[in-house]
Structure formats: C-alpha cells, structure tokens
Amino acid sequence: MEVVNANLASLCNHEVMQHLQTIKDSKKKQKGQLATITYETLRYLEESPCKDETPESITKCIKALEPFNLNKNEKLMLVNTPPRTPLEIQLIIEESEERLTEDQVQQILDILAEHFPHIAKSKGAQEEGEDEEEETQ
C-alpha cells in the first residue's frame, strides 16, 4: 500500500457524523453494505458525545489547547472522547506524567468542560449517582 498524500487531515467524530448525515439525506440512496455501514456508524455517533459538539466549540477548544504542546492525534482524541478525570488524560496523552504538571492536567479538564458543557453535565450526573450509591451502603 502506498501513501498518496500524507498531509491529509484526520476528521473528528463530529465531522464524520455531519458527512454521514449528508450522505443519508442525499436524494441518491445508497445500496447494500454502504447503506448499512452509514446507518450503523451514524447511529453510534448520534449516541456519543459528538452529537452535542459544534464546529465552533471544537475550533475554540483546539486553540485553547495550543499552550500544552499536544500533537494533533492527542488533540483529536481529546475532542472525540473528552476525558473527565486525570486518569483518562494519562491514557490519552503519551507520557503525560513527564509532559504535564497536575495543574496543567486540571487546566485541560477545565478547557474541555468549558467548550463541551455536555461533558460537565454528564460528569455531574455521574458523581450524583456515585454519591447515592455511597449513601445506600
């Protein structure tokens, strides 16, 4: 296999979802496997955090993450699956213990919560559920 253009950009989940919706809504109907793949992928993406993201929020978030010297794949993973805890950041960012301080990790979490408020809401609901579990025990 040959790399034709190494400078092509990767798409975030939100961009893929928008493209698949365009394909689905087009007058030219897809047949066979392409229709199935489009339907299944769109169904998955509509249940993921990307459904609440906007192109503006993604762009602003990427710009806010500039000072942390993250590579483009790390930024893409942060946008596609926004972490809610420092542990999740360690799993996404390679060698994060050496590259980032605890304050920087918290700043990244704050930036993601600011630009993707739906993440902060789901985190709050998750914490409430944990509090209720602790009270019942």
C-alpha positions in Angstrom: 0.0 0.0 0.0 1.3 3.5 -0.9 0.6 6.7 1.0 -0.7 9.1 -1.6 -1.0 12.3 0.5 0.5 12.3 4.0 -0.7 15.8 4.7 -4.4 14.9 4.8 -6.1 15.9 8.0 -7.9 13.5 10.3 -11.6 14.0 10.9 -13.1 14.3 14.3 -16.3 12.2 15.1 -18.5 15.3 14.7 -17.2 15.9 11.2 -17.8 12.2 10.3 -21.3 12.4 11.7 -22.1 15.5 9.6 -20.7 13.9 6.5 -22.7 10.7 7.1 -25.9 12.7 7.7 -25.3 14.4 4.3 -24.9 11.1 2.6 -28.1 9.8 4.4 -30.1 12.8 3.4 -29.0 12.9 -0.2 -31.5 12.1 -2.9 -29.2 9.4 -4.2 -29.9 6.4 -2.0 -27.1 4.1 -1.1 -27.4 0.4 -1.5 -26.0 -2.7 0.2 -23.1 -2.5 2.5 -22.5 1.2 2.2 -26.1 1.9 3.4 -25.6 -0.5 6.4 -22.3 1.0 7.3 -23.6 4.5 7.1 -26.7 3.7 9.2 -24.8 1.8 11.9 -22.0 4.4 12.2 -24.5 7.3 12.3 -26.5 5.5 15.0 -23.3 5.0 17.1 -22.2 8.6 16.6 -25.6 10.0 17.5 -25.3 8.4 20.9 -21.8 9.6 21.5 -20.7 13.0 23.0 -20.0 14.4 19.5 -23.7 14.9 18.9 -23.6 17.9 21.3 -20.5 19.4 19.8 -20.4 22.3 17.3 -17.6 23.2 14.8 -17.1 26.4 16.7 -16.7 24.7 20.1 -14.2 22.2 18.5 -12.2 25.0 16.9 -12.1 27.1 20.1 -11.1 24.1 22.2 -8.2 23.2 19.9 -7.0 26.8 20.0 -7.2 26.7 23.9 -5.1 23.5 24.0 -2.3 25.1 22.0 -0.1 26.0 25.0 0.2 22.3 26.1 2.2 21.2 23.1 0.0 18.3 22.3 0.3 16.6 18.9 -2.7 16.5 16.5 -3.6 12.9 17.3 -3.8 13.7 21.1 -6.0 16.8 20.4 -8.2 14.7 18.1 -8.6 12.0 20.9 -9.4 14.7 23.4 -12.2 16.1 21.2 -13.6 12.7 20.2 -13.6 11.2 23.7 -13.3 14.2 26.1 -11.8 12.9 29.4 -13.5 13.6 32.7 -10.6 12.6 35.0 -6.9 13.0 35.2 -6.6 9.2 34.8 -8.3 9.4 31.4 -5.9 12.1 30.3 -3.0 9.8 31.2 -4.5 7.2 28.9 -4.9 9.7 26.0 -1.7 11.8 26.2 1.5 9.8 25.8 4.0 10.3 28.7 1.6 12.8 30.3 3.3 12.4 33.7 6.5 13.8 32.3 5.0 16.3 29.9 2.3 17.8 32.1 2.0 19.0 35.7 -1.1 18.3 37.8 -2.2 21.9 37.3 -1.9 21.6 33.6 -3.9 18.4 33.6 -6.6 20.2 35.6 -6.4 23.1 33.1 -7.0 20.7 30.2 -10.0 19.2 32.0 -11.4 22.8 32.7 -10.9 23.7 29.0 -12.8 20.6 27.8 -15.6 21.3 30.3 -15.8 24.9 29.2 -16.0 24.1 25.5 -18.1 20.9 25.8 -20.6 21.7 28.6 -22.4 18.4 27.9 -19.3 16.7 29.4 -19.6 18.6 32.6 -23.3 17.8 32.9 -22.7 14.1 32.4 -19.9 14.2 34.9 -22.1 15.9 37.5 -24.8 13.2 36.9 -22.2 10.5 37.3 -21.0 11.9 40.6 -24.5 12.2 41.9 -25.1 8.5 41.1 -21.9 7.6 43.0 -23.0 9.7 46.0 -26.3 7.9 46.1 -24.5 4.5 46.0 -22.3 5.5 48.9 -25.3 6.6 51.0 -27.1 3.3 50.4 -24.1 1.3 51.6 
